[in-house]
């Protein structure tokens, strides 16, 4: 599924992923799961597979708290709420 405005990014490992044109400049690579890694204000983070958005803490108390996609608010893995380091990047955008 790709939109005419999407841009195809190619990574050092040969993977190609279509992303929205406005997101492309923020994407620096992919992680060990094949998820996109974005950079914003010098911080690295994994982008959600559903929307290519960052993760965000959801819920108001710790018992019900979860990490959700910032765009659609669906629950996602905790990894999307983590701050990444260079070590998480397995292949960079070429
Ligand atoms: Zn989403």
PDB file of the backbone (N, CA, C, O) and the ligand in Angstrom, with CONECT records:
HET     ZN  A 101       1
ATOM      1  N   UNK A   1       0.850  -1.185   0.000  1.00  0.00           N
ATOM      2  CA  UNK A   1       0.000   0.000   0.000  1.00  0.00           C
ATOM      3  C   UNK A   1       0.889   1.240   0.000  1.00  0.00           C
ATOM      4  O   UNK A   1       1.595   1.502   0.973  1.00  0.00           O
ATOM      5  N   UNK A   2       0.853   1.977  -1.057  1.00  0.00           N
ATOM      6  CA  UNK A   2       1.639   3.201  -1.040  1.00  0.00           C
ATOM      7  C   UNK A   2       0.885   4.312  -1.746  1.00  0.00           C
ATOM      8  O   UNK A   2       0.086   4.090  -2.656  1.00  0.00           O
ATOM      9  N   UNK A   3       1.169   5.479  -1.297  1.00  0.00           N
ATOM     10  CA  UNK A   3       0.526   6.689  -1.774  1.00  0.00           C
ATOM     11  C   UNK A   3       1.451   7.331  -2.803  1.00  0.00           C
ATOM     12  O   UNK A   3       2.667   7.166  -2.700  1.00  0.00           O
ATOM     13  N   UNK A   4       0.935   8.045  -3.775  1.00  0.00           N
ATOM     14  CA  UNK A   4       1.835   8.674  -4.755  1.00  0.00           C
ATOM     15  C   UNK A   4       2.814   9.653  -4.125  1.00  0.00           C
ATOM     16  O   UNK A   4       3.871   9.936  -4.689  1.00  0.00           O
ATOM     17  N   UNK A   5       2.455  10.172  -2.946  1.00  0.00           N
ATOM     18  CA  UNK A   5       3.355  11.127  -2.310  1.00  0.00           C
ATOM     19  C   UNK A   5       4.392  10.438  -1.436  1.00  0.00           C
ATOM     20  O   UNK A   5       5.266  11.100  -0.877  1.00  0.00           O
ATOM     21  N   UNK A   6       4.307   9.104  -1.308  1.00  0.00           N
ATOM     22  CA  UNK A   6       5.277   8.394  -0.493  1.00  0.00           C
ATOM     23  C   UNK A   6       6.649   8.390  -1.165  1.00  0.00           C
ATOM     24  O   UNK A   6       6.787   8.506  -2.383  1.00  0.00           O
ATOM     25  N   UNK A   7       7.636   8.253  -0.315  1.00  0.00           N
ATOM     26  CA  UNK A   7       9.018   8.197  -0.786  1.00  0.00           C
ATOM     27  C   UNK A   7       9.570   6.823  -0.437  1.00  0.00           C
ATOM     28  O   UNK A   7       9.311   6.305   0.650  1.00  0.00           O
ATOM     29  N   UNK A   8      10.321   6.239  -1.341  1.00  0.00           N
ATOM     30  CA  UNK A   8      10.936   4.941  -1.079  1.00  0.00           C
ATOM     31  C   UNK A   8      12.332   5.158  -0.497  1.00  0.00           C
ATOM     32  O   UNK A   8      13.206   5.742  -1.137  1.00  0.00           O
ATOM     33  N   UNK A   9      12.517   4.670   0.735  1.00  0.00           N
ATOM     34  CA  UNK A   9      13.836   4.741   1.361  1.00  0.00           C
ATOM     35  C   UNK A   9      14.541   3.413   1.181  1.00  0.00           C
ATOM     36  O   UNK A   9      13.921   2.359   1.323  1.00  0.00           O
ATOM     37  N   UNK A  10      15.812   3.447   0.874  1.00  0.00           N
ATOM     38  CA  UNK A  10      16.609   2.225   0.759  1.00  0.00           C
ATOM     39  C   UNK A  10      17.634   2.208   1.885  1.00  0.00           C
ATOM     40  O   UNK A  10      18.290   3.210   2.168  1.00  0.00           O
ATOM     41  N   UNK A  11      17.757   1.028   2.530  1.00  0.00           N
ATOM     42  CA  UNK A  11      18.675   0.902   3.660  1.00  0.00           C
ATOM     43  C   UNK A  11      19.910   0.109   3.265  1.00  0.00           C
ATOM     44  O   UNK A  11      19.935  -0.572   2.240  1.00  0.00           O
ATOM     45  N   UNK A  12      20.920   0.214   4.094  1.00  0.00           N
ATOM     46  CA  UNK A  12      22.207  -0.423   3.802  1.00  0.00           C
ATOM     47  C   UNK A  12      22.093  -1.941   3.664  1.00  0.00           C
ATOM     48  O   UNK A  12      22.927  -2.565   3.008  1.00  0.00           O
ATOM     49  N   UNK A  13      21.066  -2.544   4.277  1.00  0.00           N
ATOM     50  CA  UNK A  13      20.899  -4.003   4.176  1.00  0.00           C
ATOM     51  C   UNK A  13      20.046  -4.405   2.971  1.00  0.00           C
ATOM     52  O   UNK A  13      19.741  -5.584   2.793  1.00  0.00           O
ATOM     53  N   UNK A  14      19.663  -3.433   2.144  1.00  0.00           N
ATOM     54  CA  UNK A  14      18.903  -3.742   0.944  1.00  0.00           C
ATOM     55  C   UNK A  14      17.398  -3.600   1.105  1.00  0.00           C
ATOM     56  O   UNK A  14      16.664  -3.629   0.118  1.00  0.00           O
ATOM     57  N   UNK A  15      16.925  -3.446   2.357  1.00  0.00           N
ATOM     58  CA  UNK A  15      15.491  -3.251   2.578  1.00  0.00           C
ATOM     59  C   UNK A  15      15.030  -1.933   1.962  1.00  0.00           C
ATOM     60  O   UNK A  15      15.758  -0.941   1.927  1.00  0.00           O
ATOM     61  N   UNK A  16      13.783  -1.969   1.476  1.00  0.00           N
ATOM     62  CA  UNK A  16      13.187  -0.734   0.976  1.00  0.00           C
ATOM     63  C   UNK A  16      11.838  -0.553   1.655  1.00  0.00           C
ATOM     64  O   UNK A  16      11.063  -1.503   1.769  1.00  0.00           O
ATOM     65  N   UNK A  17      11.560   0.648   2.099  1.00  0.00           N
ATOM     66  CA  UNK A  17      10.311   0.942   2.794  1.00  0.00           C
ATOM     67  C   UNK A  17       9.741   2.244   2.258  1.00  0.00           C
ATOM     68  O   UNK A  17      10.463   3.223   2.074  1.00  0.00           O
ATOM     69  N   UNK A  18       8.438   2.244   2.011  1.00  0.00           N
ATOM     70  CA  UNK A  18       7.766   3.478   1.610  1.00  0.00           C
ATOM     71  C   UNK A  18       7.297   4.229   2.848  1.00  0.00           C
ATOM     72  O   UNK A  18       6.671   3.652   3.737  1.00  0.00           O
ATOM     73  N   UNK A  19       7.600   5.501   2.897  1.00  0.00           N
ATOM     74  CA  UNK A  19       7.142   6.332   4.012  1.00  0.00           C
ATOM     75  C   UNK A  19       6.552   7.624   3.459  1.00  0.00           C
ATOM     76  O   UNK A  19       6.813   8.008   2.319  1.00  0.00           O
ATOM     77  N   UNK A  20       5.771   8.269   4.272  1.00  0.00           N
ATOM     78  CA  UNK A  20       5.217   9.561   3.873  1.00  0.00           C
ATOM     79  C   UNK A  20       6.346  10.552   3.644  1.00  0.00           C
ATOM     80  O   UNK A  20       7.334  10.562   4.377  1.00  0.00           O
ATOM     81  N   UNK A  21       6.194  11.378   2.631  1.00  0.00           N
ATOM     82  CA  UNK A  21       7.254  12.300   2.246  1.00  0.00           C
ATOM     83  C   UNK A  21       7.667  13.215   3.397  1.00  0.00           C
ATOM     84  O   UNK A  21       8.839  13.565   3.527  1.00  0.00           O
ATOM     85  N   UNK A  22       6.693  13.602   4.236  1.00  0.00           N
ATOM     86  CA  UNK A  22       7.048  14.518   5.322  1.00  0.00           C
ATOM     87  C   UNK A  22       7.827  13.819   6.439  1.00  0.00           C
ATOM     88  O   UNK A  22       8.493  14.477   7.238  1.00  0.00           O
ATOM     89  N   UNK A  23       7.742  12.484   6.493  1.00  0.00           N
ATOM     90  CA  UNK A  23       8.480  11.736   7.517  1.00  0.00           C
ATOM     91  C   UNK A  23       9.888  11.388   7.075  1.00  0.00           C
ATOM     92  O   UNK A  23      10.788  11.241   7.902  1.00  0.00           O
ATOM     93  N   UNK A  24      10.076  11.257   5.787  1.00  0.00           N
ATOM     94  CA  UNK A  24      11.336  10.736   5.253  1.00  0.00           C
ATOM     95  C   UNK A  24      12.586  11.426   5.807  1.00  0.00           C
ATOM     96  O   UNK A  24      13.559  10.740   6.118  1.00  0.00           O
ATOM     97  N   UNK A  25      12.597  12.755   5.941  1.00  0.00           N
ATOM     98  CA  UNK A  25      13.827  13.405   6.423  1.00  0.00           C
ATOM     99  C   UNK A  25      14.191  13.024   7.849  1.00  0.00           C
ATOM    100  O   UNK A  25      15.343  13.184   8.254  1.00  0.00           O
ATOM    101  N   UNK A  26      13.223  12.519   8.624  1.00  0.00           N
ATOM    102  CA  UNK A  26      13.485  12.176  10.030  1.00  0.00           C
ATOM    103  C   UNK A  26      13.927  10.739  10.199  1.00  0.00           C
ATOM    104  O   UNK A  26      14.321  10.343  11.296  1.00  0.00           O
ATOM    105  N   UNK A  27      13.872   9.951   9.145  1.00  0.00           N
ATOM    106  CA  UNK A  27      14.182   8.530   9.287  1.00  0.00           C
ATOM    107  C   UNK A  27      15.651   8.272   8.984  1.00  0.00           C
ATOM    108  O   UNK A  27      16.164   8.641   7.927  1.00  0.00           O
ATOM    109  N   UNK A  28      16.313   7.628   9.942  1.00  0.00           N
ATOM    110  CA  UNK A  28      17.757   7.429   9.802  1.00  0.00           C
ATOM    111  C   UNK A  28      18.140   5.981   9.528  1.00  0.00           C
ATOM    112  O   UNK A  28      19.235   5.721   9.029  1.00  0.00           O
ATOM    113  N   UNK A  29      17.257   5.028   9.844  1.00  0.00           N
ATOM    114  CA  UNK A  29      17.625   3.634   9.612  1.00  0.00           C
ATOM    115  C   UNK A  29      16.536   2.681  10.062  1.00  0.00           C
ATOM    116  O   UNK A  29      15.401   3.091  10.303  1.00  0.00           O
ATOM    117  N   UNK A  30      16.886   1.395  10.175  1.00  0.00           N
ATOM    118  CA  UNK A  30      15.969   0.385  10.696  1.00  0.00           C
ATOM    119  C   UNK A  30      16.633  -0.326  11.870  1.00  0.00           C
ATOM    120  O   UNK A  30      17.860  -0.387  11.960  1.00  0.00           O
ATOM    121  N   UNK A  31      15.802  -0.865  12.773  1.00  0.00           N
ATOM    122  CA  UNK A  31      16.343  -1.583  13.926  1.00  0.00           C
ATOM    123  C   UNK A  31      16.361  -3.083  13.663  1.00  0.00           C
ATOM    124  O   UNK A  31      16.077  -3.530  12.552  1.00  0.00           O
ATOM    125  N   UNK A  32      16.703  -3.867  14.706  1.00  0.00           N
ATOM    126  CA  UNK A  32      16.852  -5.325  14.574  1.00  0.00           C
ATOM    127  C   UNK A  32      15.535  -6.015  14.228  1.00  0.00           C
ATOM    128  O   UNK A  32      15.552  -7.146  13.741  1.00  0.00           O
ATOM    129  N   UNK A  33      14.394  -5.365  14.466  1.00  0.00           N
ATOM    130  CA  UNK A  33      13.098  -5.947  14.105  1.00  0.00           C
ATOM    131  C   UNK A  33      12.643  -5.493  12.720  1.00  0.00           C
ATOM    132  O   UNK A  33      11.596  -5.930  12.242  1.00  0.00           O
ATOM    133  N   UNK A  34      13.404  -4.639  12.083  1.00  0.00           N
ATOM    134  CA  UNK A  34      12.999  -4.107  10.788  1.00  0.00           C
ATOM    135  C   UNK A  34      12.099  -2.892  10.908  1.00  0.00           C
ATOM    136  O   UNK A  34      11.535  -2.431   9.915  1.00  0.00           O
ATOM    137  N   UNK A  35      11.962  -2.366  12.133  1.00  0.00           N
ATOM    138  CA  UNK A  35      11.175  -1.147  12.308  1.00  0.00           C
ATOM    139  C   UNK A  35      12.024   0.065  11.968  1.00  0.00           C
ATOM    140  O   UNK A  35      13.244   0.058  12.130  1.00  0.00           O
ATOM    141  N   UNK A  36      11.354   1.100  11.497  1.00  0.00           N
ATOM    142  CA  UNK A  36      12.068   2.320  11.156  1.00  0.00           C
ATOM    143  C   UNK A  36      12.551   3.016  12.418  1.00  0.00           C
ATOM    144  O   UNK A  36      11.887   2.989  13.454  1.00  0.00           O
ATOM    145  N   UNK A  37      13.715   3.638  12.312  1.00  0.00           N
ATOM    146  CA  UNK A  37      14.246   4.435  13.413  1.00  0.00           C
ATOM    147  C   UNK A  37      14.246   5.896  12.979  1.00  0.00           C
ATOM    148  O   UNK A  37      14.830   6.260  11.959  1.00  0.00           O
ATOM    149  N   UNK A  38      13.581   6.717  13.774  1.00  0.00           N
ATOM    150  CA  UNK A  38      13.500   8.139  13.477  1.00  0.00           C
ATOM    151  C   UNK A  38      14.382   8.936  14.417  1.00  0.00           C
ATOM    152  O   UNK A  38      14.784   8.456  15.477  1.00  0.00           O
ATOM    153  N   UNK A  39      14.675  10.151  14.014  1.00  0.00           N
ATOM    154  CA  UNK A  39      15.463  11.047  14.859  1.00  0.00           C
ATOM    155  C   UNK A  39      14.748  12.382  14.943  1.00  0.00           C
ATOM    156  O   UNK A  39      14.309  12.940  13.938  1.00  0.00           O
ATOM    157  N   UNK A  40      14.643  12.876  16.157  1.00  0.00           N
ATOM    158  CA  UNK A  40      13.991  14.158  16.364  1.00  0.00           C
ATOM    159  C   UNK A  40      14.735  14.884  17.471  1.00  0.00           C
ATOM    160  O   UNK A  40      14.870  14.356  18.575  1.00  0.00           O
ATOM    161  N   UNK A  41      15.208  16.061  17.197  1.00  0.00           N
ATOM    162  CA  UNK A  41      15.971  16.834  18.176  1.00  0.00           C
ATOM    163  C   UNK A  41      17.103  16.003  18.781  1.00  0.00           C
ATOM    164  O   UNK A  41      17.366  16.087  19.981  1.00  0.00           O
ATOM    165  N   UNK A  42      17.762  15.210  17.959  1.00  0.00           N
ATOM    166  CA  UNK A  42      18.900  14.437  18.425  1.00  0.00           C
ATOM    167  C   UNK A  42      18.533  13.158  19.161  1.00  0.00           C
ATOM    168  O   UNK A  42      19.421  12.415  19.580  1.00  0.00           O
ATOM    169  N   UNK A  43      17.227  12.885  19.330  1.00  0.00           N
ATOM    170  CA  UNK A  43      16.806  11.647  19.992  1.00  0.00           C
ATOM    171  C   UNK A  43      16.387  10.618  18.955  1.00  0.00           C
ATOM    172  O   UNK A  43      15.695  10.936  17.988  1.00  0.00           O
ATOM    173  N   UNK A  44      16.819   9.372  19.172  1.00  0.00           N
ATOM    174  CA  UNK A  44      16.456   8.278  18.273  1.00  0.00           C
ATOM    175  C   UNK A  44      15.336   7.464  18.898  1.00  0.00           C
ATOM    176  O   UNK A  44      15.297   7.281  20.115  1.00  0.00           O
ATOM    177  N   UNK A  45      14.427   6.975  18.067  1.00  0.00           N
ATOM    178  CA  UNK A  45      13.335   6.146  18.573  1.00  0.00           C
ATOM    179  C   UNK A  45      12.798   5.292  17.428  1.00  0.00           C
ATOM    180  O   UNK A  45      12.951   5.630  16.254  1.00  0.00           O
ATOM    181  N   UNK A  46      12.157   4.162  17.803  1.00  0.00           N
ATOM    182  CA  UNK A  46      11.545   3.297  16.797  1.00  0.00           C
ATOM    183  C   UNK A  46      10.186   3.869  16.396  1.00  0.00           C
ATOM    184  O   UNK A  46       9.471   4.438  17.221  1.00  0.00           O
ATOM    185  N   UNK A  47       9.847   3.712  15.135  1.00  0.00           N
ATOM    186  CA  UNK A  47       8.549   4.183  14.639  1.00  0.00           C
ATOM    187  C   UNK A  47       7.579   3.012  14.569  1.00  0.00           C
ATOM    188  O   UNK A  47       7.966   1.906  14.193  1.00  0.00           O
ATOM    189  N   UNK A  48       6.318   3.252  14.929  1.00  0.00           N
ATOM    190  CA  UNK A  48       5.318   2.183  14.955  1.00  0.00           C
ATOM    191  C   UNK A  48       5.060   1.637  13.558  1.00  0.00           C
ATOM    192  O   UNK A  48       5.058   2.396  12.588  1.00  0.00           O
ATOM    193  N   UNK A  49       4.841   0.312  13.441  1.00  0.00           N
ATOM    194  CA  UNK A  49       4.570  -0.283  12.141  1.00  0.00           C
ATOM    195  C   UNK A  49       3.251   0.219  11.554  1.00  0.00           C
ATOM    196  O   UNK A  49       3.112   0.294  10.333  1.00  0.00           O
ATOM    197  N   UNK A  50       2.276   0.566  12.408  1.00  0.00           N
ATOM    198  CA  UNK A  50       0.949   0.962  11.919  1.00  0.00           C
ATOM    199  C   UNK A  50       0.961   2.322  11.243  1.00  0.00           C
ATOM    200  O   UNK A  50       0.376   2.484  10.172  1.00  0.00           O
ATOM    201  N   UNK A  51       1.607   3.286  11.842  1.00  0.00           N
ATOM    202  CA  UNK A  51       1.503   4.669  11.350  1.00  0.00           C
ATOM    203  C   UNK A  51       2.845   5.354  11.122  1.00  0.00           C
ATOM    204  O   UNK A  51       2.884   6.507  10.691  1.00  0.00           O
ATOM    205  N   UNK A  52       3.943   4.660  11.406  1.00  0.00           N
ATOM    206  CA  UNK A  52       5.264   5.301  11.350  1.00  0.00           C
ATOM    207  C   UNK A  52       5.287   6.544  12.233  1.00  0.00           C
ATOM    208  O   UNK A  52       5.805   7.596  11.857  1.00  0.00           O
ATOM    209  N   UNK A  53       4.704   6.384  13.427  1.00  0.00           N
ATOM    210  CA  UNK A  53       4.737   7.466  14.406  1.00  0.00           C
ATOM    211  C   UNK A  53       5.559   6.999  15.597  1.00  0.00           C
ATOM    212  O   UNK A  53       5.903   5.821  15.696  1.00  0.00           O
ATOM    213  N   UNK A  54       5.872   7.919  16.500  1.00  0.00           N
ATOM    214  CA  UNK A  54       6.585   7.501  17.701  1.00  0.00           C
ATOM    215  C   UNK A  54       5.598   6.967  18.728  1.00  0.00           C
ATOM    216  O   UNK A  54       4.387   7.134  18.583  1.00  0.00           O
ATOM    217  N   UNK A  55       6.121   6.325  19.763  1.00  0.00           N
ATOM    218  CA  UNK A  55       5.280   5.820  20.838  1.00  0.00           C
ATOM    219  C   UNK A  55       5.127   6.864  21.913  1.00  0.00           C
ATOM    220  O   UNK A  55       5.885   7.832  21.979  1.00  0.00           O
ATOM    221  N   UNK A  56       4.128   6.653  22.761  1.00  0.00           N
ATOM    222  CA  UNK A  56       3.815   7.654  23.780  1.00  0.00           C
ATOM    223  C   UNK A  56       3.165   6.929  24.946  1.00  0.00           C
ATOM    224  O   UNK A  56       2.365   6.016  24.741  1.00  0.00           O
ATOM    225  N   UNK A  57       3.498   7.324  26.164  1.00  0.00           N
ATOM    226  CA  UNK A  57       2.856   6.722  27.331  1.00  0.00           C
ATOM    227  C   UNK A  57       1.377   7.074  27.351  1.00  0.00           C
ATOM    228  O   UNK A  57       1.002   8.235  27.186  1.00  0.00           O
ATOM    229  N   UNK A  58       0.543   6.066  27.553  1.00  0.00           N
ATOM    230  CA  UNK A  58      -0.907   6.272  27.573  1.00  0.00           C
ATOM    231  C   UNK A  58      -1.440   5.844  28.933  1.00  0.00           C
ATOM    232  O   UNK A  58      -0.763   5.141  29.684  1.00  0.00           O
ATOM    233  N   UNK A  59      -2.642   6.269  29.236  1.00  0.00           N
ATOM    234  CA  UNK A  59      -3.256   5.875  30.498  1.00  0.00           C
ATOM    235  C   UNK A  59      -2.827   6.812  31.613  1.00  0.00           C
ATOM    236  O   UNK A  59      -1.809   7.496  31.508  1.00  0.00           O
ATOM    237  N   UNK A  60      -3.603   6.838  32.670  1.00  0.00           N
ATOM    238  CA  UNK A  60      -3.354   7.829  33.715  1.00  0.00           C
ATOM    239  C   UNK A  60      -2.771   7.244  34.978  1.00  0.00           C
ATOM    240  O   UNK A  60      -2.140   7.972  35.744  1.00  0.00           O
ATOM    241  N   UNK A  61      -2.953   5.969  35.230  1.00  0.00           N
ATOM    242  CA  UNK A  61      -2.241   5.401  36.376  1.00  0.00           C
ATOM    243  C   UNK A  61      -1.396   4.225  35.904  1.00  0.00           C
ATOM    244  O   UNK A  61      -1.612   3.652  34.836  1.00  0.00           O
ATOM    245  N   UNK A  62      -0.434   3.897  36.739  1.00  0.00           N
ATOM    246  CA  UNK A  62       0.569   2.923  36.316  1.00  0.00           C
ATOM    247  C   UNK A  62      -0.010   1.554  35.991  1.00  0.00           C
ATOM    248  O   UNK A  62       0.523   0.854  35.130  1.00  0.00           O
ATOM    249  N   UNK A  63      -1.089   1.155  36.661  1.00  0.00           N
ATOM    250  CA  UNK A  63      -1.675  -0.159  36.401  1.00  0.00           C
ATOM    251  C   UNK A  63      -2.228  -0.274  34.993  1.00  0.00           C
ATOM    252  O   UNK A  63      -2.167  -1.338  34.378  1.00  0.00           O
ATOM    253  N   UNK A  64      -2.763   0.813  34.488  1.00  0.00           N
ATOM    254  CA  UNK A  64      -3.388   0.756  33.173  1.00  0.00           C
ATOM    255  C   UNK A  64      -2.542   1.422  32.103  1.00  0.00           C
ATOM    256  O   UNK A  64      -2.943   1.536  30.945  1.00  0.00           O
ATOM    257  N   UNK A  65      -1.366   1.855  32.519  1.00  0.00           N
ATOM    258  CA  UNK A  65      -0.525   2.556  31.563  1.00  0.00           C
ATOM    259  C   UNK A  65      -0.007   1.623  30.488  1.00  0.00           C
ATOM    260  O   UNK A  65       0.245   0.447  30.749  1.00  0.00           O
ATOM    261  N   UNK A  66       0.147   2.123  29.322  1.00  0.00           N
ATOM    262  CA  UNK A  66       0.717   1.351  28.233  1.00  0.00           C
ATOM    263  C   UNK A  66       1.357   2.303  27.243  1.00  0.00           C
ATOM    264  O   UNK A  66       1.168   3.517  27.317  1.00  0.00           O
ATOM    265  N   UNK A  67       2.103   1.750  26.331  1.00  0.00           N
ATOM    266  CA  UNK A  67       2.686   2.578  25.284  1.00  0.00           C
ATOM    267  C   UNK A  67       1.778   2.492  24.069  1.00  0.00           C
ATOM    268  O   UNK A  67       1.463   1.402  23.592  1.00  0.00           O
ATOM    269  N   UNK A  68       1.366   3.636  23.579  1.00  0.00           N
ATOM    270  CA  UNK A  68       0.488   3.679  22.416  1.00  0.00           C
ATOM    271  C   UNK A  68       1.139   4.415  21.270  1.00  0.00           C
ATOM    272  O   UNK A  68       2.077   5.193  21.446  1.00  0.00           O
ATOM    273  N   UNK A  69       0.612   4.144  20.088  1.00  0.00           N
ATOM    274  CA  UNK A  69       1.052   4.860  18.890  1.00  0.00           C
ATOM    275  C   UNK A  69       0.561   6.307  18.991  1.00  0.00           C
ATOM    276  O   UNK A  69      -0.612   6.553  19.271  1.00  0.00           O
ATOM    277  N   UNK A  70       1.456   7.246  18.763  1.00  0.00           N
ATOM    278  CA  UNK A  70       1.108   8.652  18.891  1.00  0.00           C
ATOM    279  C   UNK A  70       0.048   9.074  17.861  1.00  0.00           C
ATOM    280  O   UNK A  70      -0.689  10.034  18.084  1.00  0.00           O
ATOM    281  N   UNK A  71      -0.022   8.360  16.747  1.00  0.00           N
ATOM    282  CA  UNK A  71      -0.962   8.741  15.690  1.00  0.00           C
ATOM    283  C   UNK A  71      -2.342   8.117  15.886  1.00  0.00           C
ATOM    284  O   UNK A  71      -3.345   8.824  15.797  1.00  0.00           O
ATOM    285  N   UNK A  72      -2.421   6.796  16.154  1.00  0.00           N
ATOM    286  CA  UNK A  72      -3.726   6.140  16.220  1.00  0.00           C
ATOM    287  C   UNK A  72      -4.086   5.685  17.634  1.00  0.00           C
ATOM    288  O   UNK A  72      -5.201   5.222  17.875  1.00  0.00           O
ATOM    289  N   UNK A  73      -3.127   5.817  18.582  1.00  0.00           N
ATOM    290  CA  UNK A  73      -3.361   5.470  19.991  1.00  0.00           C
ATOM    291  C   UNK A  73      -3.556   3.980  20.244  1.00  0.00           C
ATOM    292  O   UNK A  73      -3.925   3.597  21.355  1.00  0.00           O
ATOM    293  N   UNK A  74      -3.322   3.133  19.254  1.00  0.00           N
ATOM    294  CA  UNK A  74      -3.356   1.685  19.482  1.00  0.00           C
ATOM    295  C   UNK A  74      -2.181   1.301  20.376  1.00  0.00           C
ATOM    296  O   UNK A  74      -1.120   1.923  20.325  1.00  0.00           O
ATOM    297  N   UNK A  75      -2.382   0.265  21.198  1.00  0.00           N
ATOM    298  CA  UNK A  75      -1.290  -0.193  22.050  1.00  0.00           C
ATOM    299  C   UNK A  75      -0.181  -0.798  21.199  1.00  0.00           C
ATOM    300  O   UNK A  75      -0.446  -1.562  20.271  1.00  0.00           O
ATOM    301  N   UNK A  76       1.036  -0.458  21.514  1.00  0.00           N
ATOM    302  CA  UNK A  76       2.189  -1.000  20.795  1.00  0.00           C
ATOM    303  C   UNK A  76       3.206  -1.503  21.812  1.00  0.00           C
ATOM    304  O   UNK A  76       3.053  -1.279  23.012  1.00  0.00           O
ATOM    305  N   UNK A  77       4.232  -2.176  21.335  1.00  0.00           N
ATOM    306  CA  UNK A  77       5.250  -2.720  22.228  1.00  0.00           C
ATOM    307  C   UNK A  77       5.950  -1.592  22.995  1.00  0.00           C
ATOM    308  O   UNK A  77       6.040  -0.456  22.529  1.00  0.00           O
ATOM    309  N   UNK A  78       6.441  -1.949  24.188  1.00  0.00           N
ATOM    310  CA  UNK A  78       7.150  -0.961  25.013  1.00  0.00           C
ATOM    311  C   UNK A  78       8.347  -0.375  24.280  1.00  0.00           C
ATOM    312  O   UNK A  78       8.752   0.754  24.559  1.00  0.00           O
ATOM    313  N   UNK A  79       8.911  -1.121  23.354  1.00  0.00           N
ATOM    314  CA  UNK A  79      10.117  -0.621  22.683  1.00  0.00           C
ATOM    315  C   UNK A  79       9.889   0.726  21.995  1.00  0.00           C
ATOM    316  O   UNK A  79      10.811   1.526  21.836  1.00  0.00           O
ATOM    317  N   UNK A  80       8.624   0.956  21.587  1.00  0.00           N
ATOM    318  CA  UNK A  80       8.355   2.211  20.877  1.00  0.00           C
ATOM    319  C   UNK A  80       8.340   3.420  21.813  1.00  0.00           C
ATOM    320  O   UNK A  80       8.335   4.567  21.366  1.00  0.00           O
ATOM    321  N   UNK A  81       8.334   3.144  23.118  1.00  0.00           N
ATOM    322  CA  UNK A  81       8.411   4.239  24.082  1.00  0.00           C
ATOM    323  C   UNK A  81       9.834   4.499  24.557  1.00  0.00           C
ATOM    324  O   UNK A  81      10.087   5.451  25.295  1.00  0.00           O
ATOM    325  N   UNK A  82      10.756   3.649  24.129  1.00  0.00           N
ATOM    326  CA  UNK A  82      12.144   3.784  24.557  1.00  0.00           C
ATOM    327  C   UNK A  82      12.894   4.799  23.719  1.00  0.00           C
ATOM    328  O   UNK A  82      12.546   5.089  22.574  1.00  0.00           O
ATOM    329  N   UNK A  83      13.941   5.328  24.343  1.00  0.00           N
ATOM    330  CA  UNK A  83      14.866   6.150  23.575  1.00  0.00           C
ATOM    331  C   UNK A  83      15.939   5.211  23.036  1.00  0.00           C
ATOM    332  O   UNK A  83      16.501   4.399  23.772  1.00  0.00           O
ATOM    333  N   UNK A  84      16.207   5.332  21.766  1.00  0.00           N
ATOM    334  CA  UNK A  84      17.173   4.468  21.111  1.00  0.00           C
ATOM    335  C   UNK A  84      18.564   5.096  21.123  1.00  0.00           C
ATOM    336  O   UNK A  84      18.727   6.303  21.301  1.00  0.00           O
ATOM    337  N   UNK A  85      19.554   4.236  20.930  1.00  0.00           N
ATOM    338  CA  UNK A  85      20.925   4.721  20.740  1.00  0.00           C
ATOM    339  C   UNK A  85      21.388   4.246  19.364  1.00  0.00           C
ATOM    340  O   UNK A  85      20.696   3.487  18.685  1.00  0.00           O
ATOM    341  N   UNK A  86      22.541   4.697  18.980  1.00  0.00           N
ATOM    342  CA  UNK A  86      23.098   4.283  17.674  1.00  0.00           C
ATOM    343  C   UNK A  86      23.165   2.765  17.560  1.00  0.00           C
ATOM    344  O   UNK A  86      23.045   2.211  16.467  1.00  0.00           O
ATOM    345  N   UNK A  87      23.360   2.083  18.717  1.00  0.00           N
ATOM    346  CA  UNK A  87      23.523   0.632  18.717  1.00  0.00           C
ATOM    347  C   UNK A  87      22.268  -0.090  18.241  1.00  0.00           C
ATOM    348  O   UNK A  87      22.346  -1.235  17.796  1.00  0.00           O
ATOM    349  N   UNK A  88      21.121   0.562  18.329  1.00  0.00           N
ATOM    350  CA  UNK A  88      19.874  -0.063  17.889  1.00  0.00           C
ATOM    351  C   UNK A  88      19.723  -0.081  16.369  1.00  0.00           C
ATOM    352  O   UNK A  88      18.918  -0.839  15.828  1.00  0.00           O
ATOM    353  N   UNK A  89      20.490   0.746  15.694  1.00  0.00           N
ATOM    354  CA  UNK A  89      20.350   0.853  14.239  1.00  0.00           C
ATOM    355  C   UNK A  89      21.168  -0.242  13.569  1.00  0.00           C
ATOM    356  O   UNK A  89      22.391  -0.273  13.702  1.00  0.00           O
ATOM    357  N   UNK A  90      20.498  -1.147  12.844  1.00  0.00           N
ATOM    358  CA  UNK A  90      21.233  -2.214  12.171  1.00  0.00           C
ATOM    359  C   UNK A  90      21.564  -1.863  10.728  1.00  0.00           C
ATOM    360  O   UNK A  90      22.509  -2.407  10.157  1.00  0.00           O
ATOM    361  N   UNK A  91      20.789  -0.954  10.133  1.00  0.00           N
ATOM    362  CA  UNK A  91      21.086  -0.515   8.763  1.00  0.00           C
ATOM    363  C   UNK A  91      20.613   0.916   8.613  1.00  0.00           C
ATOM    364  O   UNK A  91      19.493   1.255   8.995  1.00  0.00           O
ATOM    365  N   UNK A  92      21.459   1.741   8.063  1.00  0.00           N
ATOM    366  CA  UNK A  92      21.113   3.146   7.883  1.00  0.00           C
ATOM    367  C   UNK A  92      20.534   3.390   6.501  1.00  0.00           C
ATOM    368  O   UNK A  92      20.714   2.593   5.581  1.00  0.00           O
ATOM    369  N   UNK A  93      19.841   4.499   6.379  1.00  0.00           N
ATOM    370  CA  UNK A  93      19.350   4.928   5.072  1.00  0.00           C
ATOM    371  C   UNK A  93      20.553   5.219   4.185  1.00  0.00           C
ATOM    372  O   UNK A  93      21.514   5.865   4.603  1.00  0.00           O
ATOM    373  N   UNK A  94      20.481   4.731   2.959  1.00  0.00           N
ATOM    374  CA  UNK A  94      21.602   5.008   2.032  1.00  0.00           C
ATOM    375  C   UNK A  94      21.197   6.055   1.017  1.00  0.00           C
ATOM    376  O   UNK A  94      21.996   6.422   0.156  1.00  0.00           O
TER     377      UNK A  94
HETATM  378 ZN    ZN A 101      -0.666   3.787  14.692  1.00  0.00          ZN
END
